[in-house]
Amino acid sequence: MPINLVRLALILLTVQGCTSVTIDEYHASQDVGITHGERVVVLGRRHSSDYETEPDLVSCIGDVLDDQNDVIEVIPERQFIDALYPWFEPRTAPMRVKDMNRLLSREDIAKTINSYNIRYIIWVDGKTETTSSSGSIGCSIGAGGAGCFGFGTWDKESDYEASVWDYQELENIGQISADASGTSYMPAIVVPIPIIAQVQKNACKAMGLQLRNFLNPQAAVVN
């Protein structure tokens, strides 16, 4: 590959597509807070027949919540679900906070959940999908070598909502929604170079930070 094309490829590899994120927050109760020793679990909704909230998105939100703070401790989703199998599987998971009363009527379930010292259960519902694409790229092999030429784009949108349940009070205390969109590009000058918009990643980070401030508002004031 000619030197100038190598340089162009290296430059494009460091570029990311642009993403816009919108966050909305609703408080059903102003009495929100968490103390040392209390824990949070982030769970993904997977009851719909046409999609599931991605496990990597749920894990990402948990990592953001757990990062750089000494108060919020997050229990891994898989660990929590396995410990309570099958009561938090898609078909049996509580859809409303008042459904928790049905589960807690079983002594074994209540004992397991209480052993984690849960304060908040966060349910995340939504998905990231490709909404449109355009352009084309063609590749060929000839006597002078192989190469690809063209230009393609595709748009992605993320739409997620997190419902925060106060396990100690058995109340839904608020919702946080994150809507993100972005366009990725694939220019091809001999070699296709993807310029990816980190739509899901940016939605995760924005929602995780907003949830951290929601659950620990005193730290948000200090920061």
C-alpha positions in Angstrom: 0.0 0.0 0.0 1.4 3.5 -0.9 2.7 5.5 2.1 0.1 8.2 1.8 -2.7 5.6 2.0 -1.1 4.0 5.0 -1.1 7.3 6.8 -4.7 7.9 5.8 -5.7 4.5 7.2 -4.0 5.2 10.5 -5.7 8.6 10.8 -9.1 7.1 10.1 -8.6 4.3 12.6 -8.3 6.9 15.4 -11.6 8.6 14.4 -15.0 7.7 15.8 -18.4 8.5 14.5 -20.4 11.2 16.3 -23.1 10.2 18.8 -25.7 12.3 20.5 -27.3 11.2 23.8 -30.4 12.6 25.6 -31.0 11.7 29.3 -34.4 12.2 31.0 -35.0 11.6 34.7 -38.1 11.2 36.8 -38.3 11.1 40.6 -41.3 9.4 42.1 -39.7 10.0 45.6 -37.1 12.5 46.8 -36.0 10.2 49.6 -33.2 8.5 47.7 -29.8 7.5 49.1 -27.5 4.7 49.8 -25.1 3.9 52.6 -22.0 1.8 53.0 -22.9 -1.9 53.0 -26.0 -1.6 51.0 -25.9 -3.0 47.5 -27.4 -2.5 44.0 -28.2 -5.1 41.3 -28.7 -4.1 37.7 -30.9 -6.5 35.7 -32.0 -6.5 32.0 -35.5 -7.1 30.8 -35.8 -10.0 28.4 -39.5 -10.8 28.4 -40.2 -9.5 24.9 -40.4 -12.0 22.0 -38.6 -9.7 19.5 -35.6 -8.5 21.5 -33.7 -8.7 24.8 -31.8 -6.0 26.7 -28.2 -6.8 25.9 -26.2 -8.4 28.7 -23.1 -6.4 27.8 -25.1 -3.2 28.1 -26.4 -4.2 31.6 -22.8 -5.2 32.6 -21.5 -1.9 31.3 -24.0 0.2 33.4 -23.0 -1.8 36.4 -19.3 -1.1 35.8 -20.0 2.6 35.5 -22.1 2.6 38.7 -19.4 0.7 40.6 -16.5 2.8 39.3 -14.7 5.5 41.2 -16.9 5.6 44.3 -16.8 4.1 47.8 -20.5 3.8 48.4 -22.3 2.0 45.5 -21.5 -1.7 45.3 -23.0 -3.6 42.4 -23.8 -7.3 42.4 -23.1 -8.9 39.0 -26.3 -9.7 37.1 -25.5 -13.3 36.3 -24.5 -14.1 39.9 -27.8 -12.7 41.2 -30.0 -14.5 38.7 -28.2 -17.8 39.1 -28.6 -17.6 42.9 -32.3 -17.0 42.5 -33.0 -19.4 39.7 -35.6 -19.6 38.2 -37.4 -16.6 39.8 -35.6 -13.9 37.8 -35.7 -15.6 34.5 -37.6 -13.8 31.6 -40.9 -15.7 32.1 -40.9 -15.5 35.9 -39.2 -12.2 36.7 -41.5 -9.6 38.5 -42.8 -7.0 36.1 -44.0 -4.6 38.8 -42.5 -3.8 42.2 -45.7 -5.0 43.9 -45.0 -8.5 42.4 -42.0 -8.7 44.7 -44.5 -9.5 47.5 -45.3 -12.8 45.8 -41.7 -13.8 45.6 -40.9 -12.7 49.2 -43.7 -14.8 50.5 -41.3 -17.7 49.9 -38.9 -17.8 52.8 -36.0 -19.3 50.7 -36.2 -16.5 48.1 -36.5 -13.7 50.8 -33.5 -15.2 52.6 -31.3 -15.4 49.5 -32.1 -11.8 48.4 -31.6 -10.5 52.0 -28.2 -12.2 52.1 -27.0 -9.7 49.4 -28.1 -6.7 51.5 -29.9 -5.3 48.5 -31.1 -1.7 48.6 -32.0 -1.0 45.0 -33.0 -3.2 42.1 -32.5 -1.5 38.7 -34.4 -2.9 35.7 -33.0 -1.8 32.3 -35.3 -2.2 29.3 -34.5 -1.4 25.7 -32.2 -2.1 22.8 -29.8 -0.8 20.2 -30.6 -1.3 16.5 -29.5 -0.2 13.1 -32.2 2.1 11.6 -30.9 2.8 8.1 -27.9 2.3 5.8 -26.7 3.6 2.5 -23.8 3.5 0.0 -21.8 0.6 -1.3 -18.3 -0.8 -1.4 -16.9 -3.0 -4.2 -13.7 -5.1 -4.1 -11.8 -6.5 -7.0 -8.6 -8.5 -7.7 -6.5 -7.7 -10.7 -3.0 -8.0 -12.1 -1.9 -5.0 -10.0 -3.3 -6.5 -6.8 -6.5 -6.3 -4.8 -8.5 -3.3 -3.6 -11.8 -2.0 -2.4 -13.4 1.3 -3.3 -16.6 3.0 -2.2 -18.3 4.6 0.8 -21.0 3.3 3.1 -22.9 4.7 6.1 -25.3 3.2 8.7 -27.3 4.8 11.5 -27.8 3.2 14.9 -30.2 4.2 17.7 -30.2 3.2 21.4 -33.4 3.5 23.5 -33.1 2.4 27.1 -35.1 3.0 30.3 -34.0 2.1 33.8 -36.6 1.7 36.6 -35.3 2.0 40.1 -36.9 -0.1 42.8 -36.3 0.5 46.4 -36.2 -3.0 47.8 -36.4 -2.0 51.4 -39.6 0.0 50.9 -40.9 -2.0 47.9 -41.5 1.2 45.8 -40.6 2.3 42.3 -38.8 5.5 43.1 -37.9 6.7 39.6 -37.0 6.2 36.0 -34.0 7.3 33.9 -34.1 7.0 30.1 -31.3 7.3 27.6 -31.8 7.9 23.9 -28.6 7.8 21.8 -28.1 8.0 18.0 -25.1 8.1 15.7 -23.8 7.5 12.2 -21.0 5.2 11.4 -18.9 5.4 8.2 -17.0 3.0 6.0 -14.8 4.7 3.5 -12.8 2.2 1.3 -9.7 3.4 -0.5 -8.0 0.1 -1.2 -8.8 -1.0 2.3 -12.2 -0.5 4.1 -11.7 1.6 7.2 -14.7 1.6 9.7 -15.4 4.8 11.6 -17.8 3.5 14.3 -20.2 5.6 16.3 -20.1 4.2 19.8 -23.9 4.5 20.3 -24.5 1.7 22.8 -21.3 2.5 24.8 -22.2 6.2 25.1 -25.8 5.4 26.1 -24.4 3.1 28.8 -22.0 5.7 30.1 -24.6 8.4 30.2 -27.2 6.3 32.0 -24.6 4.8 34.4 -23.4 8.3 35.5 -27.0 9.5 35.8 -27.9 6.5 37.9 -24.9 7.1 40.1 -26.0 10.6 40.8 -29.6 9.5 41.3 -28.7 6.9 44.0 -26.0 9.0 45.7 -27.0 12.6 45.3 -24.7 13.9 48.1 -21.7 12.7 46.1 -23.0 14.5 43.0 -23.2 17.8 45.0 -19.7 17.3 46.3 -18.3 16.6 42.9 
